[in-house]
């Protein structure tokens, strides 16, 4: 379901990727952490993060997108709810 939402967001012009990493929980057990990243073009990045954008330093030659973390959770259903909210317009 998450992949379908990512594809739908891409068709609307917004690129998102979900990274899954393994980390240690507070109970000393391994757990998965889901991280939602948005892929910004250089123009979008310049408008969204003017304080971070520095011409020539932020984007390397030939780089199309810059990844910025938007949301993270250890629960997959929370990531799904975040993506649904983003798709409906609560960006």
N, C-alpha and C positions, 0 to 999 in steps of 0.2 A: 504494500500500500504506500509506503514511503517513496518508493521508486516512481510510482505513478504520479504522486504529488510533485516530486522533483521535475518530472517530465512536463507536467501541466504548467508549473511555474516557468520552466524554460520556454514553453510555447508562448507565454505571456511576456517574455522578454526579461525575466529575472532568473539568473543562474544560481542555483544552490547546490552544495554538495554536503553529504553527511559522512563524517569521519567516525570510526568506531575504534576506541583505544581501550587498552586494559589498564586498570589502576587498582590500588589497594583501598578497600573500604575501611571504615572506622572499626569494623569487627575483625580486622586482620585477615580478610579474605579477598581474593581477586574479584573485581567487578568490571563491567563494561561501562564506558562513558561515551555517550553519543554527542558529537559536536556538530552543530549546523553552521556552515560557513557560506557566506554570499560571495560570489565572484563578481567583482566590479571591473568594468572597462575603465580606461584611463579618464574619459570624460566624466563618467559617473563618480569615480573616485575623487576627482577634482572638485565636483560640486558637493559631495557628501562629506568629505574630510579635507576641507581647505587648509586646516592647520597642520595636517600630516603630509599633505602633498608638496613635494619639492621637485620641480622639473629636473629630470635627469637622474635623480637619486631613488625615487619611489618605483618607477617602472624602468626595467632594463630594456635594452634594444631588442625588439621582437617579442616582448612579453605582451600578451593580449589581456590577461586578467590578473587582478590582485585579490587574494583571499583574505576576508575579514570575518572573524568569528561573531556570530549573531546570538547563538543560544547553545547551552549544553545541559545535559541531564543524564542521570543513570537509568532513567526509565524511558523505554521506547515509545510508550503511548503519549508521554508528554511532548516528545519531539514531533510526533504525528499531529498532536493538537496545535503546536506552534506553527507547523507548516500549513495546516488548514486555515488558521487565523490569518497567516500571511497571504494565502491564496485568496481569501475572501476580501482582503483589503486592509487588514489591520497591521500593515507593515510597520 
